[in-house]
Amino acid sequence: MSNSGDKKDSRLWGGRFSEPTDAFVERFTASVSFDKRLYQADIKGSVAHATMLEKAGILTKDEMQQIISGLEDIQSEIESGNFTWSEKLEDVHMNIESALTAKIGNTGKKLHTGRSRNDQVATDIRLYVRDEIDLLLAILNKVQLAVLDLAAREAETIMPGFTHLQTAQPITFGHHMMAWFEMLQRDMQRLHDCRKRVNISPLGSAALAGTTYPIDRELTAKLLGFEKPSENSLDSVSDRDFAIELSAACSIIMMHLSRFSEELVLWSASQFNFIQLPDRFCTGSSIMPQKKNPDVPELIRGKSGRVFGHLMALLTLMKSQPLAYNKDNQEDKEPLFDTLDTVKDSLKAYADMLPAIICNKDIMQSAALQGFATATDLADYLVKKGMPFRDAHEVVGKSVAYCIEKKKTLSELSLKELQQFSGSISEDVFTVLTLEGSVSARDHIGGTAPSQVKAAITRARQLLKQQ
């Protein structure tokens, strides 16, 4: 390591130090390269803080106006690309404060009265995360609407339903899409719930114990749109539960998107050929000209692991920290920022991709005829004729074994063939052995009958309007 030749540190906090920070340590501890994205939140928080300081008589009205005007100029410079970020100034907060002082003189130095970087960064992150949650909710809503549109379009399209990835019972594609909707709706609820705990103001907690100045925390909370000020200054500056909770909610979103992606990858493969993905969401092979690779779903499936890793990183970051603030907390931002970026991009991809999916209906229907998907319907038919379910189960099992031997489906068996397994079977059995009869028979809330799928879509659209 090597030090510069300066005798004294000239930073805003350097009064107590007799030598400058080591050049490597300066680079190692700086966070401005990634936390500068907090500039809007930082300036917004500072404007509210300056407004409160004037109300408390700590700043004059002229000083407050100078500070707010200077901060607005700095924001314009940042957004126009004319602001110079300095690693020597460590982070977004010191860069903006230093620029403010350079712009308006000693009045700029008064802005930090009654606060610390500890409550400042805690406030900035909460403001930033709150805005990001609102963005996530908006994009998630678009994905839900795309799912509903696809479900409505394919409410009567029959496909095989699977358990253990084996053909189980016939369902409609619309019903399958509504399962996706339910998962996304729980994601929506988790984000709304998380937002409530984000929307608490730590500003005024200062370093850890509060401040001796006559500040008004209720005012700054109101100015910043927070529900209320936090209750304990120690917890306020060191709490990152809200970031972990958001990362957990994002991890569940990515788990859901990964499951969706796995199905899209399978369904678009030639062995299934249930759907066609739009070309603009796929890529080709450098050596095999016939290939159409579902890269977007595959990549989203892979990015789920990235987001899961960030959640584990944040949990590990916080697990051994004593109260109150520690420098460890600087490491919360990169995983949090990358999580939010990844989830927003993944949701946007789905919102754009789903409307362009084409279902190969005939192939889905043909696949549903394979694997004896209506076997349970035959068992239910026998139960309704008075046979105990376990006996019906055995009868159908034997009829399936016969079908395998004869290379037939259940619906292809003649009445005489079926009656060799049970005398209770009569001509009306063929109404339950058709795919259409099977799905239509499940006519209750949550069932796959097309009428129920359409009703579920109507309820879902109404739900989205109320959120």
N, C-alpha and C positions, 0 to 999 in steps of 0.2 A: 504494500500500500504506500501511497505517496501523498503528502500534503502539499497544498499550494504555499506560496511564500508569505501569504498574509499573516499578520500577527493576531488579528482578532476577527471573529465572525460578525459579519455585517447584517445578518438576517434579522427579521422582525422579533425573533425570540432569542437573539444572540447575546444579550447583555451579560448573562452570567458566565459566558464561555471565554476562555483566554486564547483559544486557537481555533482556526476554522475546521469545519468538518472534513474528514478525509475524502478525497475525490471519489474513491470507490464507494464509500459509505453514502456519499451524496447521491450517487446514481442508484445504489442498492435500495435506499429508503424512499426515494422519490416515487410519487404515485401520479403525477400530473399527466403522464402519457396515457393513462386510462381513466382517471377520475375527472378529466376536463369535460367529459360529457355531462357532468353535473352542473355546468355553468348556469343554466337557466334556473335550476332549483336554488343554487347558491345565491344568485342575484335576487331572486324572489324572496328568499328568507332574509337577506340583508335589508331589502326595502322595508319589509314588515318590521324588522328589528329597529331600524332607524326611525320609522314612524312611531313606534312605541316609545323609544327613547325621548322623542320630542314631547309626547304626551306626558311622560313622567318628569319632564323638566330637566332632563340630563343633556339634551341637545336643544339649541335654539331652533326656531322655525327656519331661519336662513341656513343653518348648518344642515338640517335635515334635507332641505331642498337641494343644497349643493351635493350632498351624498347621493340622493336619489337620481339627480340629473347625471352625475358622474357614472353611476352604475348603469343607467340606461345607455349612456354613450359606450361604455365598455361592452355591453351586450351587443350593440350594433356592430362594434369592431369585430367581436368574435364571430358573429353571424355573417359578416362580409369577408371574413378571412384575413382581416388586417390586424389581428391581435397576435402578439408574440408570446408564446408560452415558454417559461423558463424552468428548467429542471432544478436550478439552484433554489428556486422558491418552493420546491417540494410538491405542492399540490394545487388544486384548483382554487382553494380558499385564499392561500397566500399570494397566488398570482393575481387574483382579482383585487384583493386588498392593497397590494403593492401598487398596482396600476391605478387604483383610485387615489391613493396618496400622491402619486406622481402627477395626477391630473388636477386635483383640487387642493393639494397642500396638506397642512397639519390637520385640517378638519377630517380628512380621510382616516387619520389615526384614531379618531374618536368612535368610529363605527363599532369597534370590537368591545366597547365598554359593556360590561354585564353579560358577556357570553364567552365561550371557549371554542376552540376548534372541535372539542369533543361533542358539545351539543349542536354545533354548527353542522358537522358532517352527519350526525344522526338525523337532524332535520332535513338536510339535503337528500339523503337516501330515501327517507319516507316520502318526501314530495315527489322524487323521481319515480319510486316504485308505485306510488298511487297513480301517477299518469300512465305508467306502463301497464298496470292492471286494467285501466280503462281502455287502453289500446288492445290488450289481449281479449277483453270482453267483446269489443267491437268486431275483431277478426273472427273470434269463436262464433259469434252470432251469424256471420256470413257462412261459415262452414255448416252450421246447423240448418240454415235456410237451403243451402245446396243439397244437404242430405234429404231434407223434406221434399224438395222438388224432384229429386231422383226417386225417392220412395213413391211419390204420387204418380210419377210416370210409369213405374213398374209395379204398381200395387197388385196386379193380377198375373205378373210373370212368375211362373212356377220354376223352382230350382230345388235341388236336394239340400236338406238341412243336414248338418254333420254333428256327430259326437265322435271324439277320438279320430277325427278326420275321416271317418267312415260314414257312408250314407246311412242316415237315421230315419228321418221322416220328410215328406215333401213340405216345403214352405214357400212363401212368395218372396221374391227379391225385395219387394217393398217392406215386408216384415223384417227382413234381415237389416235393411237400412235403418229401420226404426230402432233396432237394437243399438246401432251406432249412435243414433240421436240421444237415447237414454244415457249413454256413457258421457257424451258431450254435455248433456244437461247437468249431470253431477259435477262435471268440471266447471261449468258456469257457476253453480252454487258455491263450490269451494272458493272460487276467485272472489265472488261477492262477499263471502264470509271472511276471507283473508283481508279484504280491503278495510273492513271495520276495524281490525286490530292494527293495520298500518296507519289509519287516520287519527293518530294521537300525536300531539306536539311535544317534542322534548326540548324545544327552544326555551332557554332561560334556566336550564339545569346547570349551565356553565361547565366547569371541569368535572365536578362530581358532587358538590355540596350545595349548589345554588349560588346566589350572589348577594352581596350586601346592598346593591343598588335597589331603589324602589321600582322594580320592573313590574309590568302587567302581563303576565303569561296568558291570561284569558284573551287579552286583546290580540297578541301575536297569533294565538291559535285561531281566532276568528278571522284575522286578516289573511291567513294562509289556508283557510278552508278546512282546518282540522276540527274534529268533533269537540275536543277538549284538550287541555294540557295534561301531560303525564303526571302521575302521582308521586313518584320517587326519583330524585335526581341521580342517585347512584345507578339505579336500574335504567334510567332513561338514556344515559350516555353509553351504556355497555350492552344494551339489549339488541340482539339481532334475531330474535325469535321470528319477527315478521318476515325477514329475508329467508330464513330457513323454511317457514311455513309456505311462502310463495314458491320456493324451489321445490318443495314437496308437491304442491298443487301442479306445478309445471311438469314434474316428473310423472305424475299420473296422467296428465294430458299426453305426454310423449309416449307413455305406455299404451294408451288407447290408440294413438296415431300409428304406433308400431304394429299393433294388432291389425288395424285397418290395412296397413301397408302389406303385411304378410298375406292377407286375403287377396288384395289386388294383384300381388306378384303371382300367387297361385292361380287365380282366376284368369289372368292374362296369358299364362303359359299354354303352350299348344296342347299339353296333356289335358287341360281343363277347357280352355277356349270359351269361357263363360262371358268374358267382356273384352272390349277393345279400348285400350287407353289411347288418348290423343297423342299423335306423333310428337307434338311439341313438348310433351313431358317424358319422352323416351329418347334413347340414343342408340346408335348402331355399333357395330364391331369393326375394328380396324382390319380384321382378316376374314371375317365371315359375313359376306354381303347380305345374307338373308335375315340377319339378326335385328330384332327390335327389343331392346333391353329396357325394363321398367326402372330406370335409374332413380327417378324422383322418389317413388315409394321405397325403394331399397335404401336410398340415402337417409330418408326420414327414419326408417327402421334402425339404421345404424346410429343416427344422431341421438336416439333415445339413450344409448349408453353414455354418451357425452354428458347429457343432462343429469342422469342418475349419478354420475361421478361428481358433478358439481354439488349436488345435494350432500353427498358423503363428505366432500371437502369442507362444506360449511359446518356440518355437524362436528367434524373433527376439529375444525378451527376453534369452535366455541367450547368444546367439552371440558377443557382444563383451565379456563381463564378465571382468575380471581376478580372480584369487583375492584375498581370499576373499569375504566377504559384501559386497553393495552394496545400496543402497536400491532399486535397480531391482527386486529380488526381491519387493518388496511387490506388484508388479503381477502376480505369479503366481496370486494367489488368485481374483480375480474370473473370469478365464477358466476356471480349474480348477473352481471351484464351479459355474459355469453349465454347463460340460460335463457334470458329474456329474448335476446336476438334470435336464438335457435328456435324457440317455440313460436315466435311471431312468424318467422320465415316458413316454418313447417305448416302452420295453420293457413298461411296465405297460399301455399302450394295446394293444399287440399281445397280451399275455397275456389281456386281457379280450375282445378283438375276435375272435380266431381261432376260439374255440369256437362262436361264433354265426354263422359263415359258412355259407351254404347253396349247394351246387353245383347248377347247372341241368344235370343229367346228359345229358338228351336233346340240348340245344343243343351241349354239348361234343362229344358223339358225332357229331352232324351236321357240326360244324366239322371234325372229324378226317377226315371223308370227303371234304372239299374239299381241293384243292391236291395231290392225288396222293400222299398220305402213305405209301402202301404201295409206291411205286415202287422203293425200295431192296430191299424184300422180293422183288419180282419179279426184280430183278437177282441177288440172292442165290440165288433158285430156279434161275435159268439156270446160275449158276456150279456149283451142286451137280449139275446135269445134265451138266457137263463143259465148259461154255463159258468161255473166258477172261473175267476180269472186265471188261476194257475193251470187249470185244465185247458183253458183256451190257449194259454201260452204254449203248452206242449203240442196241441193240435197244429197251431200255426208253425211251430218249429219243424214239425214233421212235413208239413206242406212245403215249406221253404227248401228242405232237404230234397224233396221230390222235384221241385223246380230246378234246383241245381243239377240234379241227375238228368233231367229232360231238357236242360238248357232253355227254360221258359221263365217268364215273369209270372207273378201271381195273377195278373189280369188276363194273361194268355191261357190260363187253365180253363178247361170246360167245366160246366156245372157238375158233370159226372165225375171228373177228376177231383174236384174239390169235395164232393160228397163222400168220397172214400175215406176222408179224414174225419168227417162229422156229418151225421144225418140232419143236424140243425141248419145246415147251409141250404139256402134256396135261391131262386133266381134274383132276388133283390140284392144279393151279395155284390153284384157287379157295380152297383152304384157307389159302394164304399171302396172298391178297389181301383177306381180311377183317381188320378192325381187331383183333378178338379174337385171331386167329391171329398177327397181327403182334406184338402185345405179349407174348403167351404164348411166342413163339419166343425171346425174349431172356431166357432162363432161366439166368442166371449171376449171381454176386455183382456188384452194381452195376447189373444190368439192370432193365428196367421191368416184367418179368413179375410179375403179382400175387403169386405165391408168393414171389418174391424180395423184393418190397416188404414183405410181411408178416414175412419172416425178418429183414430189415433193421430193422424196427420193434422186433422182439423183442431184437435185439442192442443197439439204441440204448437201450431201457428198462433193460437190464442195465447198460449203461455209465453211465447217469445214477445208478443206485443206488451205483455204486462211487466216484463223484466226491465 
